[in-house]
C-alpha cells in the first residue's frame, strides 16, 4: 500500500453474525484496545466481502480471493513469521469493477489448532485476507483478524473426549509433570491418570533452614481460567519478621529454542493474602479468583515456536523488605 | 516497628482522616449516581488507610469509627437496592402470573412458574456477585472489610446462605495476622454480625456459638501477640496499648453471653436444653482453655474478669469447681488471683442479696403459678441450693491447693483472698462461724508464722482481714466463738494495728458506726442499736482481751506516735503538768468508760459488782497512769450498784426485821472496803495532780456509806478525805493559776483549793445523818479547825462561817419516823445542856421561827409537819448554838485582823448576812443585840474609810460620774469601786432587814 496514494478500492470484510458474536478486547501493540470476534476450533468462518470503487472509478483487476491464515510471529533477532494454516478461496475472476460488488465466502470447519496469542516476543494470530490482484501496481489487500479460543472441557468430566483436547492436555500434562518434579520433592507419588492428577492437592514443604518452614498447599494444579485457586499456608516455623505475604501469578513467555531463547516474565496478578507476622501454627487461607484477570492458558511449544506458562508464586516480605518466594507452575486452560 | 513521633502521628492521622472523608464522599456520590463499581473503588481507597502501620491504637480506632460509618452507608445502600430489585422482580413475576392466568394456558403457567424460580435465583446473586467481586482487591485489608460489609449485608437478606457466609468470612479473616489491624477487622466482623447471627434452631445456635468462640480465640491470640511486637524497650507502651484494646476482645464474650441469653432452646427439638449445662460443656471449657493457653498476664486477668462479669451467676455456680481448680490454678503465676476471686465473690454476694430478696416473691409465685410453668424454676432453685451449700468448701479447697502449689504467694494475695472468703462466708453462712474459724486458723498457722519479717504492709493486710467480720457481725459477741480470731490477732506484732482492731471492736460494741470505705459489704442493718450487756466474766474476757492493748497503751507512747503521724492537736490537762495528750487518746478512754457502763447484770447486783471488780483487777489496773480516766467511772458505777444493794437491804430490813441480814451487810461492807482500795489505788498513783477528784470520790463514797447506815465505813471514808486534804490539798502547791486571779473580795468566786475542799467536805458532812454524835462532832470540829488554819484571811473567815452551819442542821433528810443517831446520842449524853437551852430559845422565837421556816426555807420540811409537831423536829435536828456563835466570833476576829480595810469591811458584811440567817434559823445566841453590834461595827468602818483621803475621790466618782473617773488613779479607782460595792451590799442588807421587820415581824430589835 502506498502512502501517498489512496487505494482506489474499499474492501470490507463482514463476518456472519458479527454483531451478535462474542468479542474479546485485546491490546494492540500500540496500546490501544481492539475488539475482535471470537472463533472456536473447528468452527466455520463465513462472511461477505464487499468491494467498492471510489468516486465511481473503473478498476480492472486480475481476480479477487480471500485467504484464512494462522501464523506465528516471533521476534528473536528480527521478526520471523511462519504460517501453520493457510486456506484460500477465489471470489472473482479477473474483470472490471464499476460498482460495488459483494462476494460471500465460507471456510468450512476450519481446524484452529492454537489459540490466538499476543505476547511480547511472540504473536499467534488468525486473519482473513482479501487480495485484489492488479496488473499494473501491487495488489490491494485487506486483513481482518479473528480471535480464536481453544476451549478445553475439564478432563474430569467423563464426556470430554474431543481428540484435540486430549492431545493438548496430554502434552500439557507430561510437561507439567516434569516441571513439578523439579520444583518440589514433597509430592512423590506420580499421578495415575492425567485427569486425576489435575485435581490432586498440591502440597509443598518450603523453608529456609532454622528460619522459616511453611507448608504451601493448594487444591490442584490445573485451573480453568474462571477457576479459583483455593489453598492454605501453614506455618511450621517462623523466625523471620514477616510483614506480609502475597501470591502472584507470573506469565512466562519463552520464544525460540535452546541456545537462543528469549524468556519474558510478566506479573499478571499480585494478591496480598496475609498482613502482619504470623506465629507458628497459624494457617492462612488462600482464595484467588482467576476469572477477573487477563490470563493466558498454558501453551507448550506452540508449533515449536513459543510457550507461555503461568507460575503461582508465593512471596513473603519481611520487615527489611527482603523477599522470599516460592514459584510453582500451574496449568491454565480455557473452558466453556 | 518504630512509630513516628506523636506530632507526626497526629499529622498522619489527620491526613488519613481527610482522605477517608474525601473518598467516602466520592463513594456516596457514586452510589447516588448508581455507579456501584466506582463506588467500591472509592471504598477500597479509603479502606486502604486502615493498612497504616504508623498510628497508635487509639488513633487507629478514630479512623476505624469514621470508616465504620462510611461502610454503614454503603451497606444501607446495597440493602436498599437489593430490596428494590427483589421487589421489581416480584412485580414482574406477578404481572407474568396474571398474564398466564388470563391466558388460561396450563403449560404457560408452568413455564412462568419456572421462570419465577429462575428469576428468584438470579435475584440474589446481585450481592453474592459483589461478594466475589470485592475479593479481587489486591490488598487484604480492604478486601476483607468489603467482604464483611457485603457479606453481612447479604446475610441480612432472606435468601442468603447465612452460615456459609459466616464461615467464609471468619476463615478469611485469618489472613490478617497483624495484631491491631486484625483485632479491628475481627471486631468489625463481630459488630456487623451482631444482629444477624442465626439461632432459630439448635444447629444454627451451635454454629453461631462456634463462630463467636472462633472469633474470640483468634482475637485473643492477636491481642496477646501484640505484646511481643516491636522493641522490648517498648514493652510498657505495648502493655498500655493492649489495655486500650481489651474491650475489643471482651466484646466477643459479651456477645456470646447475649446469644446464650437469647436462645431459649428449641421446644420440641431438645427438651433437655439448659443454658447452664450448655455453657458448662460447650463454652466454658473452650474459652478457659484458650485463656489458660495464652499465658498472658493481661489477657488472663481481663478475660477471666469478663467471664465472671458477663455470664450469669448460675453458670458460675455450675462451673465453680472447674473454674477455681482447673483454671485459676493454671493461670499465669504472677497473676493476681485475688482480684479474680474478689470479683467472683463479689458477684456471688450481690447475687445472694438479689436472690434472697427474690426468694419471698418467688415462693409466693410458686404457690400461685401453675405447675407446668415452674419446672425450670424449680430446677434452677434446686441447683442453686445445692451449689451454695458447698460453695465455701469449693473455694476453700481451691485456696489450699493454691497455697500448696505456690507457697511463695505474696501476702497481699493471701490477705485479699481470705478477705473475700470471709465476706463470702458471712454472706452465705451468717450463722455458721466454723468457716471463719477455718480461715483464721489457717492464717495463724501458715501465713503469719511464716512471714517473720512482718513488714508494716503485710500487717496492715492482716488487719483488714480482722476488721471485716467485726464490722459485719451484728454483735461483737460473735467473736467469742472464734478462738482463732484472737490467736491471729495476737500474731500481729505491730501494736498500732492491734489497737486499730481493738478500737474497731470497741466501736462496734458501743454502736459507733465507722464509715470506712474499706468494707463494701454492709452488715445487716440494725435499725436501732441496742446495747448489749456484759454479764459474765467470760464475756468480759472476750471483749477485754482485745482491749488490753489499749489499756496498756500509755500517754507518752501515744504522743510519740501522734508526733510521727504529724497530728498536732493535743490537749493540756491540769495545766500541762500532767503531760500532753491527744484528743484521740481521750476519746479512747472515754470509750472505755462507756464499756464499763455496759458491764451490767441487771438482776444480780452482787454479780455485777464482782464483775466490775474483776475488770479492774484483771485489765484496768494494767496501766496505772491511765486509771485516772477509767477508775472514776468504775468507782461511780460500783457506788451506784452498792447504793442500790444497800437501799434494798435497808428496805427489806424494815419489812422483815426478823431475818438475819448480817450476811448481806458483810457483803456490803466488803464491797465498800474493796471500793476504798480502788480509790486508794487511784490515790496512790495520782495524788499529785488529781487529789481533788479523788477527794470527791471519797466524799461520794462516804456519803453513800452514811446513807446506808454504815457508820464506821462512812467515818473511815471521811477520814480518808481528811488524809487527802492534809497530804495534798492543804499545800495547794500546784494550784491552778486561775485561782490566783480571783479577787479576794468576791465571796462567790471560789478561792483557794484548800478552801474549796473544805467547802466540799462540809457540804457533804452537813448531809450525813447516821453518825453518832461523838464521831460527827469530831469530824466537824476537825474540819472547822482545818478551815481556821487556812493561810488567807478571807479563806479562813469564809470557811469558818461556812462550817458554822455544821452545828446547826436545818433539814431532816431522813425517811419519816427515823431518828438520827447523832441526835439520839445528843439526847442521852447532853440532854440537859444543849437541847434544853436551845429549846428555851426556840420557845421564845417559836412563832416567828415557824413562820420563817415555812416561807424562807424552800426545803423546809413540810413532810415532818413542823407546825403540828415541832417537838419532833427539835428532837431530830442536831443543833449547837454556842458552837455556831463561836464560829461566827472566830470569823469576825479573822475579818478584823485583815490588813486590807476594804476586804475587812466586805467580810464583816458577809458575816452580818450569816448572822441574819442564823437568826432566822432561830439561834438564840445570835440575837438582835449581837446583830446591832455588828451593824455598828460596819458603820464605823465605813465612816473611817469615808473620812480617809479617798473620800474626795469617792465623792468625785459618785458625783462626777464616769466622765471624771478617767482622771483618777487606777489603784484609787479600784479601791473606791470595791468600797462602793461593799456599801451597796450593806445598804441592801439593811433594806432587807427593814423589809423583813415590816412584813414578817422578824429581826425584832435590830436597829437599822
Boltz contact constraints between the chains, C-beta under 6 A:
constraints:
  - contact:
      token1: [A, 270]
      token2: [B, 138]
      max_distance: 6.0
  - contact:
      token1: [A, 271]
      token2: [B, 138]
      max_distance: 6.0
  - contact:
      token1: [A, 272]
      token2: [B, 139]
      max_distance: 6.0
  - contact:
      token1: [A, 272]
      token2: [B, 140]
      max_distance: 6.0
  - contact:
      token1: [A, 273]
      token2: [B, 175]
      max_distance: 6.0
  - contact:
      token1: [A, 274]
      token2: [B, 175]
      max_distance: 6.0
  - contact:
      token1: [A, 274]
      token2: [B, 177]
      max_distance: 6.0
  - contact:
      token1: [A, 275]
      token2: [B, 140]
      max_distance: 6.0
  - contact:
      token1: [A, 275]
      token2: [B, 141]
      max_distance: 6.0
  - contact:
      token1: [A, 275]
      token2: [B, 176]
      max_distance: 6.0
  - contact:
      token1: [A, 275]
      token2: [B, 178]
      max_distance: 6.0
  - contact:
      token1: [A, 275]
      token2: [B, 181]
      max_distance: 6.0
  - contact:
      token1: [A, 276]
      token2: [B, 177]
      max_distance: 6.0
  - contact:
      token1: [A, 276]
      token2: [B, 178]
      max_distance: 6.0
  - contact:
      token1: [A, 278]
      token2: [B, 177]
      max_distance: 6.0
  - contact:
      token1: [A, 284]
      token2: [B, 174]
      max_distance: 6.0
  - contact:
      token1: [A, 284]
      token2: [B, 175]
      max_distance: 6.0
  - contact:
      token1: [A, 285]
      token2: [B, 171]
      max_distance: 6.0
  - contact:
      token1: [A, 285]
      token2: [B, 172]
      max_distance: 6.0
  - contact:
      token1: [A, 285]
      token2: [B, 174]
      max_distance: 6.0
  - contact:
      token1: [A, 289]
      token2: [B, 135]
      max_distance: 6.0
  - contact:
      token1: [A, 292]
      token2: [B, 136]
      max_distance: 6.0
